[in-house]
Amino acid sequence: MAKKDYLPKILETGANELEIIDFRMYELLDNGEIYEWVLGVNVAKVREVARKPENIVKSPGSPPEVEGIAKIRGEIVPIVNLAKWMKIREPEGAGKYIIVMEFLREIVGVIVHEAKRIRRIKWADIKKPPPSIEERLGGKIVGVIEIEEGQLLLLLDFEGILDELGMIKIFGIDEEVPEEEVERRGHFTILILDDSPVARKIIRGILEKDGHTVLEASSGLEGLDILNKYLEQAKAEGKDITDYIQLIVSDIEMPGMDGLTFTRKIKEHPELSKIPVIINTSLSDRATVDKAKFVNADAHLVKFDAPDLLKLVHKYAIKKG
């Protein structure tokens, strides 16, 4: 199952929909029964689903969940054993496939038991996971979707998983942006939207280190709620919305309302449209850039590059006073 070269038009226009790969993990229980985990990942992050490579070389110093490295289509790729991360006992002969994903400027192979199908879903249909399941998987679930026969499909937070394994690179986190590369124009109040607590923590750290004030939202719906409250306050005090928030940095993939739909709504609003929006996503493909432009985002950035983020902040944030 190779990744498509492009997404359907409906997914490119902020229609609040996405496609996911439905895959399965099987857990051998103590009573001999097999439990089926129904899991999912955004197809836009997937390069391909293939047979597990025969030659996986263990790399020194890797966490036990990392099976090793393998050569896939000419590239050296780390291979994560999802069953080990989930701490489940595998049935004999399981784990014959890998999902090769590209995000955060990295390519990673994840060993899974079976890839079922591609599903098109609405972000609005993604609900918060039950606390018991969220705790079982260490909080690394974006949300859950009810599918056939009452089964729950769990969307995994692979950013969180890779961060837990120490595999996320934050480019330039300790660097100072040279003055000749960007003119610092002040300190701003910035609203960031991301469903991943890990991503919000990283972005907040980058921005606060540069002297900015950060507001947080975990979805487009929550972001709109924050903006509308500030808009009411601005009207009551005879001020402009940009007196309170000078920039928005939004992820694309969020339950309830995705970042493209959120950005489209912002840019269609007579007052909120004054606030610049930077799309900050783990996806680096051309289609994602085009989608950001289509909904009139002011800029696009691939996570996590601290200098690039700060350059865009000082370029687009509205300077007050």
TORMARLUM-601397 format. One line per 2 residues: number of its first residue (from 0); for each residue x, y, z of C-alpha. Coordinates in pm, whole numbers. Each point is the difference from the previous one (the first is absolute). Example, Ala and Ser with C-alpha at 12.3 -4.5 7.8 and 13.67 -1.06 7.14 Angstrom:
BEGIN
0> 1230/-450/780; 137/344/-66
//
This chain:
BEGIN
0> 0/0/0; 199/298/-121
2> -72/353/115; -195/204/-251
4> 181/282/-174; -277/244/89
6> -306/24/217; -356/34/-132
8> -102/360/-62; -243/-7/291
10> 294/-56/235; 194/293/-142
12> -243/278/75; -55/2/375
14> -299/-233/-23; 78/-132/352
16> 55/-352/-132; 296/-232/-21
18> 88/-349/-112; 156/-251/237
20> 159/-342/-34; -186/-246/221
22> 254/-253/134; -12/-269/266
24> 212/-127/287; -80/-335/163
26> 63/-66/369; 27/-352/142
28> -183/6/333; 77/-218/303
30> -308/-215/-64; 121/-81/-351
32> -246/228/-178; 117/263/-247
34> -107/363/41; -16/214/-315
36> 121/360/31; -153/218/-273
38> 239/287/-68; 45/278/-255
40> 243/254/-147; -56/285/-244
42> 65/-126/-353; 170/332/-83
44> 285/-107/229; 39/-341/-164
46> 246/-76/-278; -94/-363/-35
48> -107/-320/171; 236/-287/-75
50> 132/-332/122; 231/26/298
52> 363/18/-120; 194/-323/48
54> 325/170/100; -55/231/297
56> 329/94/166; -8/83/371
58> 155/340/65; 197/50/324
60> -160/223/261; -351/-24/-144
62> -294/-48/237; -140/-356/7
64> -307/111/-197; 223/82/-296
66> 61/-326/-184; 294/150/-188
68> 61/156/-339; -72/-128/-350
70> 57/115/-355; -332/86/-168
72> 1/131/-357; 358/114/38
74> -46/177/335; 111/-109/346
76> -315/-2/215; -44/-66/375
78> -251/-277/65; -228/28/304
80> -167/-311/138; -347/128/94
82> -86/-316/197; 299/60/230
84> -103/363/49; -358/-110/79
86> 141/-266/235; -217/-272/-148
88> 81/-369/-48; -10/-84/-368
90> -155/-316/-145; 249/-223/-179
92> 72/120/-354; -135/352/54
94> 181/317/-103; 61/-69/-367
96> -74/348/-136; 133/352/38
98> -161/337/-54; 265/240/-130
100> -83/354/113; 154/338/-71
102> -53/287/239; 204/242/209
104> 258/-15/-283; 66/-365/87
106> -87/-336/-155; -98/-275/244
108> -116/-358/-53; -253/-140/249
110> -55/-375/30; -371/-88/5
112> -197/-323/-24; -246/79/-279
114> -103/296/-218; -374/-18/-70
116> -123/290/-211; -12/376/-57
118> -288/184/166; -126/352/-64
120> -125/164/316; -99/341/131
122> 211/161/271; -329/80/175
124> -60/-376/41; 321/-43/199
126> -76/-7/371; 214/7/311
128> 115/-348/107; -135/-163/315
130> 242/60/291; 69/-374/38
132> 117/-37/-362; 194/326/9
134> 180/-113/313; 68/-345/-151
136> 183/163/-293; 175/268/201
138> -218/287/-123; 129/-43/-355
140> -343/2/-166; -123/289/-214
142> -358/-123/25; -241/-287/-63
144> -248/-71/-279; -290/-240/24
146> -4/-234/-302; -191/-316/-92
148> -156/-218/269; 77/256/268
150> 376/-44/-25; 221/293/97
152> 281/103/-232; 281/176/186
154> 198/271/-181; 353/-18/137
156> 212/304/82; 320/-109/-174
158> 166/334/82; -49/-80/366
160> 124/-356/-43; 317/108/-180
162> 62/275/256; -30/-259/276
164> 261/-211/-181; 231/300/-39
166> -33/-2/-379; -137/351/-62
168> 253/253/-122; -59/365/82
170> 217/188/-243; 186/296/144
172> -167/-14/341; 316/130/166
174> 88/247/-272; -52/372/8
176> -140/140/-323; 271/235/-133
178> -109/363/-18; 113/18/-363
180> -248/-276/-88; -303/146/173
182> -81/336/148; -156/-52/339
184> -307/221/3; -112/-46/357
186> -180/-246/226; -340/-131/-103
188> -300/-188/133; -33/-314/-211
190> -280/-256/-8; 123/-351/-79
192> -231/-286/-102; 109/-363/13
194> -171/-312/127; 333/-149/114
196> 108/107/352; 357/-82/-103
198> -17/233/-300; -157/281/205
200> 271/-35/265; 277/21/-262
202> -152/299/-182; -77/181/325
204> 361/-50/112; 140/143/-325
206> -228/303/10; 32/77/370
208> 379/-22/-22; -24/277/-262
210> -206/212/240; -353/-56/-131
212> -324/-66/189; -170/-325/-103
214> -368/-100/5; -86/-366/-71
216> -285/-190/-165; -26/-370/-85
218> -240/35/-294; -146/247/-246
220> -321/14/205; 189/91/315
222> 206/253/-196; -314/169/-134
224> -146/12/348; 311/179/131
226> -2/246/-289; -371/79/38
228> 46/71/371; 281/245/-78
230> -211/151/-277; -283/66/246
232> 249/157/240; 144/215/-279
234> -345/131/-95; -86/72/362
236> 324/193/51; -5/175/-336
238> 315/-174/-120; 106/-218/-293
240> 40/-379/22; 368/42/-93
242> 52/194/323; -40/-337/175
244> 136/-258/-248; 255/87/-266
246> 57/-342/-160; -145/-352/-27
248> 208/-315/-50; -223/-298/-87
250> 49/-369/-60; -210/-162/-275
252> -100/-331/154; -230/58/298
254> -324/-170/108; -324/197/5
256> 123/256/-253; 320/-33/-199
258> 244/285/-55; -97/57/-362
260> -367/47/86; 99/219/294
262> 222/217/-223; -269/30/-267
264> -251/118/262; 250/251/140
266> 80/142/-342; -371/31/-88
268> -74/197/321; 3/382/-36
270> 184/55/332; 192/-321/67
272> 149/5/-350; 229/282/117
274> 205/-256/196; 273/-172/-208
276> -8/-382/0; 302/-229/-35
278> -77/-365/-76; 245/-212/201
280> -23/-369/-92; 193/-324/3
282> -76/-42/-371; 251/140/-250
284> -154/-108/-332; -94/242/-278
286> -371/-75/41; 9/123/361
288> 160/328/-106; -267/40/-269
290> -278/-68/251; 139/266/234
292> 1/251/-285; -353/-96/-106
294> -143/98/340; 204/326/-8
296> 248/-84/275; 275/260/11
298> 284/-255/22; 80/-371/35
300> 263/-164/222; 108/-360/60
302> 39/-102/366; 232/41/187
304> 249/260/-121; 58/268/264
306> 188/256/-214; -249/-25/-287
308> -294/38/238; 149/311/160
310> 81/153/-337; -363/-39/-105
312> -123/133/337; 196/323/-40
314> -95/27/-367; -377/-43/38
316> -102/94/355; -178/333/20
318> 210/256/184; -202/214/238
320> 112/334/136
//
